[in-house]
Amino acid sequence: MKLPDKDLLLNEIVPTYKGDKSSFQRQEIINLIEDYFGEHDAHIILAIALYFKRPQKFSWLYPHLKKALEEV
């Protein structure tokens, strides 16, 4: 699967400045998502969120997401 790395996904979905409260909250939510779904599935969920947030810019994710979801 060729999805963007987690840091790129996070920065594109919710851009923050290091050290501020929203950066901490974002990381806390990501950790909870990974704990709940597992690291692999959390990566797919973040990529889906990014695809729907900016479909024009990240339309190239579609075939990778489709493949990842069909493997389930």
C-alpha positions in Angstrom: 0.0 0.0 0.0 1.4 3.4 -0.9 -0.2 5.8 1.4 1.5 9.0 2.7 3.3 8.7 6.0 1.4 9.4 9.2 3.1 12.8 9.8 2.1 14.1 6.3 -1.5 12.9 6.9 -1.7 14.6 10.3 -0.2 17.9 9.0 -2.6 18.0 6.0 -5.7 17.1 8.0 -5.1 19.3 11.0 -2.2 21.7 10.6 -0.8 22.8 14.0 2.3 24.5 15.5 4.6 22.3 17.6 4.1 22.8 21.3 0.7 24.3 21.2 -2.4 22.8 22.8 -4.0 21.6 19.6 -0.8 19.7 18.7 -1.0 17.8 21.9 -4.7 17.2 21.5 -4.3 16.0 17.9 -1.6 13.5 18.9 -3.8 12.3 21.8 -6.7 11.6 19.4 -4.3 9.8 16.9 -3.0 7.6 19.7 -6.5 6.7 20.7 -7.4 5.9 17.1 -4.3 3.7 16.8 -5.1 1.9 20.1 -8.7 1.3 19.0 -8.2 0.3 15.4 -4.6 -0.8 15.3 -1.8 1.1 13.6 -2.4 -0.2 10.1 -6.2 0.5 10.1 -5.6 3.9 11.7 -3.3 4.8 8.8 -6.1 3.9 6.4 -8.6 5.9 8.4 -6.4 9.0 8.3 -5.8 8.7 4.6 -9.6 8.4 4.1 -10.2 11.6 6.1 -7.5 13.4 4.1 -9.0 12.2 0.8 -12.5 13.5 1.7 -11.1 16.7 3.2 -9.2 17.6 0.0 -10.4 15.4 -2.8 -9.0 17.5 -5.7 -5.4 17.6 -4.2 -5.4 14.0 -3.0 -7.4 12.3 -5.8 -4.3 10.1 -6.4 -5.1 8.4 -3.0 -8.3 6.8 -4.5 -6.8 3.7 -6.0 -4.6 3.1 -3.0 -7.5 3.4 -0.6 -9.7 1.2 -2.7 -7.1 -1.5 -2.8 -6.5 -1.3 1.0 -10.2 -1.5 1.7 -10.8 -4.4 -0.7 -8.1 -6.4 1.1 -10.1 -6.3 4.3 
